[in-house]
Amino acid sequence: MNESAFVFGTEYIDGDAADYSRPAVITGHISHREVYPNTTVINIEIPFYDRVSEKQTSAIYEDAFAFSFVPYAPRTISMPPYIDHLVVCPGDSIHVELDFADLAKVVYSGKGAENNEKYNDFHMGYYLPQDWPGFSRMDLDAPDGPKREFAHADVFATAAKEKMEHHLARLDDFIAEKQPSPELIALCRKEIEADYYSALIQAMLSYQTLQGEDVSDCFKIQDAEPLFHADCLSSNLFELSSNICYWLLHGLDKEEVLQFVNDYPALVDFLKKSTKNELLQQMLISHFYNQLLEANDVTTFEEYFDSFNENVTYPLLKLSIRDRYVLKKAYQENPKTLSDAILKADQPRDGQAIVLKENEGLKLLRSIIAKEEGKVVYITIGATWCPGVMHEISFQKSMSAGYHGKPLRIVNFYMDDGSDDPESALLGIETFHLTDAQRSGLDPILHLGRGIPFYILIDKEGVIVDFGEHLRPSVPETKEKIDEHIEE
């Protein structure tokens, strides 16, 4: 197709450029840097749909760092591991003082300082997101045998709603005592309610899968619609919209779901009819198109580009996915550039005098690649305690047996000390149990902390040609990709 077809024109973007192009600037200074002298960069993460948030990196120069990005609306970001919650508005100029001798001590100044001081107060003293009631599948330690922690879905739903009311009451205390700005009040309220609906949906889907009981009355999309307005965006709205997508699909039979896999315009029509809220419609649609790009599937995205272009017009969604498309397109056309950036992330670039500490995780990954010149390498990153990883083991074994005698090396990187599987070892599948240093080294490069299993496919030249959770051994397309690189 003509590449000019993939132009994200302004005729399909809501609003005037002045409404969505005002950048926010975040600057910072570090005191007592000698405490962590090997820290050479600071990152901010700008949440989006998938586990790999958009990340910006600033080198620390003379104990200072700086970022500039377009937030599009009041929204929440983070600066791990120093600041979990930052609220940023279009046009803000926020200065952050970090003290490496006291990481809990953060001082804000500039436009947006008051919002962040109070937002930090909100999370430290009024709202703990992990405080939602957990939905346990089974209580295996029960003296009289397995039993459900919640006797029925309604019991969990009631407990979750009571917890939301508790958090909202604490928000009222926060408002009365700290007198935050209206925009911050809206963000905090959205955050609490979005967390509630996500917890409810995830628990109900798990419950229905295990018990086979209908839970469709426990959540109605219309209940969550008031949260989806562009006046401000808490980061967990992306997670909530993704959960709503799964809720909608869970209500369909298998044939209907398979139809949507091969017909994105039909999927878009289905999503648009599921809600009258325009922003929620666009977030639901964006979730699925973003899934394509997360799986490095640029071809399918381009095939259905017109449908995406016409139906997603909100700048934050449109332009963020545009940026991801450009990145994935460039990666598809020349994977070596990104592969080198990953594999050499602990090495200074040409002309740089910065001395970086060798990354133990990358050191292991590079050693695996160097050892297998002329072979394709397929790596699973997981853990023996992960159900998703364990589910894929039988498919991994079948794959290993099917490729016996062919130039393919199958490797497991496990993030725990669980016991190895003797049958896998006999099939030639190698397992490495990562040390803390190796895991922490790979985590920021591949975003392992956001979910496993995670897979890496490396060609005979030692180039990472694909990566992500989509490369499961149970997926037929994975074998097709491996075959393609074996035959090259």
C-alpha positions, 0 to 999 in steps of 0.5 A, spaced: 500 500 500 502 507 498 505 509 505 501 516 504 495 512 506 498 512 513 498 519 515 494 521 521 491 528 518 488 533 523 482 532 519 481 526 524 483 529 530 478 533 535 480 540 537 485 546 535 492 544 535 492 550 541 488 545 545 492 539 545 499 541 543 501 545 550 507 541 553 509 540 560 516 541 562 519 537 568 526 539 571 529 536 577 536 537 581 539 531 585 542 532 592 547 527 595 548 524 588 554 521 591 550 516 595 548 512 588 554 515 584 552 509 578 545 512 577 546 516 570 539 517 568 532 519 570 526 516 567 518 518 567 513 513 565 507 515 562 501 510 562 498 507 556 494 501 555 499 495 555 504 493 560 510 497 557 508 504 558 511 510 554 518 512 557 522 518 557 529 518 559 534 524 561 541 523 562 543 526 569 548 532 567 551 536 573 546 533 578 540 536 573 535 532 569 529 535 564 523 532 561 518 535 556 512 532 553 505 533 551 500 531 557 493 533 553 489 533 559 491 533 567 493 526 568 498 522 572 505 519 571 510 516 575 518 517 576 520 510 578 523 509 583 523 516 586 516 518 585 510 513 584 505 519 583 505 525 579 500 529 576 501 534 570 497 539 567 498 542 560 503 548 560 505 546 567 513 547 569 514 543 575 521 543 578 523 537 583 528 536 588 530 529 589 535 527 595 539 521 594 540 520 602 533 521 603 529 518 597 522 519 601 524 527 601 521 530 595 520 537 594 516 541 589 516 548 586 513 551 580 507 551 576 503 544 579 507 544 585 501 545 590 497 539 586 503 534 587 504 536 594 497 535 595 497 529 591 502 525 595 499 527 601 493 523 598 496 517 597 501 517 603 495 518 608 488 517 605 488 512 599 492 505 598 490 502 592 492 495 594 487 496 599 481 493 595 479 486 597 482 480 594 478 475 590 481 468 592 480 462 588 480 457 593 482 457 600 487 451 600 489 451 607 482 450 610 481 444 615 475 441 611 478 442 604 478 447 599 472 452 599 471 459 596 473 465 600 467 469 598 461 464 598 458 468 592 459 473 587 454 478 590 458 477 597 465 480 593 461 485 590 458 488 596 465 488 600 468 491 594 463 497 594 463 498 601 471 499 600 469 504 595 465 508 599 470 507 605 475 510 600 470 516 598 469 518 605 477 518 606 477 523 599 472 527 603 476 528 609 482 529 604 478 535 601 476 538 607 483 538 610 488 539 604 483 543 600 486 541 593 484 544 587 478 542 583 482 538 577 486 534 583 479 532 586 476 530 580 483 526 578 483 523 585 475 521 585 476 518 578 482 514 581 478 511 586 472 509 582 476 506 576 480 502 581 473 499 584 470 497 577 477 494 575 477 490 581 470 488 580 470 486 573 477 482 574 474 478 580 467 477 576 471 474 570 475 470 574 469 467 578 465 466 572 470 462 569 471 458 575 464 457 578 460 457 571 455 462 574 452 468 570 455 474 573 452 479 568 448 483 573 454 485 577 457 490 572 454 495 567 458 499 563 453 505 564 455 505 571 463 507 569 461 511 563 461 518 567 469 517 569 470 517 561 471 525 560 477 528 557 477 534 562 482 529 566 485 522 566 487 518 571 492 513 569 488 507 571 482 509 566 487 505 561 486 499 565 479 500 566 477 501 559 481 494 557 478 491 563 471 493 560 473 490 553 475 483 556 468 484 560 464 485 553 468 479 549 467 475 555 459 475 554 460 473 547 460 466 544 467 463 541 464 464 534 463 471 535 469 472 538 473 469 532 469 473 527 472 479 530 479 477 530 479 477 522 474 483 522 476 489 525 471 494 522 466 489 525 469 489 532 469 497 532 462 497 530 460 492 536 464 496 541 461 503 539 454 500 540 456 498 547 456 505 550 454 512 548 460 515 551 464 517 546 471 517 549 470 510 552 468 508 545 475 511 543 478 508 548 475 501 547 477 501 540 484 504 541 485 498 546 485 493 540 489 497 535 494 498 541 494 490 542 496 489 534 502 494 535 504 491 542 504 484 538 509 488 533 503 486 528 504 493 523 501 489 517 494 488 520 494 495 523 495 498 516 490 493 513 485 496 518 488 503 518 482 507 515 477 504 520 482 506 526 483 513 523 476 515 522 474 512 529 479 515 534 480 522 534 481 524 541 489 527 540 491 523 546 489 516 543 490 518 536 497 521 537 500 516 542 498 510 537 501 514 532 508 514 535 507 507 537 506 505 530 512 509 527 516 506 532 514 499 531 514 500 523 521 502 524 523 496 528 519 491 523 524 494 517 530 494 521 530 490 527 537 491 528 537 498 531 532 497 536 536 490 538 542 494 539 539 499 543 537 493 548 543 489 548 548 495 549 544 499 553 549 498 559 555 501 554 556 508 552 554 511 545 560 513 541 563 519 543 560 519 550 564 519 556 559 516 561 562 510 565 556 505 566 556 499 570 555 493 567 548 490 566 548 483 569 542 481 566 544 483 559 551 480 560 547 473 561 543 475 554 549 477 550 552 470 552 546 466 550 546 469 543 554 469 542 554 462 544 549 460 539 552 463 532 548 460 526 542 458 531 535 461 532 534 463 539 527 462 543 527 465 550 521 464 555 522 469 561 517 467 566 517 463 573 515 456 576 509 460 580 506 463 574 500 459 571 501 462 564 508 460 564 506 453 566 500 452 561 505 453 556 510 448 558 507 442 554 507 446 548 514 448 549 516 441 549 512 439 543 516 445 539 523 442 542 521 435 539 519 438 533 525 442 532 530 436 534 536 437 529 534 444 527 538 450 528 534 452 534 536 453 541 530 454 546 532 457 553 528 459 559 529 465 564 526 463 570 525 469 576 525 464 581 529 458 584 523 453 583 525 446 581 527 444 573 523 440 569 527 433 567 523 432 561 524 439 559 532 438 560 532 431 556 529 435 550 534 440 550 531 446 553 535 450 558 533 453 564 537 459 567 534 461 574 536 469 574 539 472 580 537 478 583 542 482 579 540 479 573 533 480 573 533 487 576 538 488 569 533 486 564 527 489 568 527 496 565 530 494 558 524 489 557 519 491 562 518 484 566 515 487 572 509 488 568 507 481 566 510 474 565 510 470 560 515 474 556 518 472 550 524 474 545 526 471 538 533 472 536 535 470 529 542 467 527 545 474 526 544 475 534 538 480 532 532 481 537 527 480 531 521 480 535 519 480 543 513 480 547 507 476 550 504 474 544 510 469 542 507 464 546 509 457 544 501 455 543 500 460 538 501 458 531 504 464 528 510 463 533 512 457 529 511 460 523 516 466 525 521 461 528 521 457 521 522 463 517 528 465 521 531 458 521 530 458 513 534 464 512 
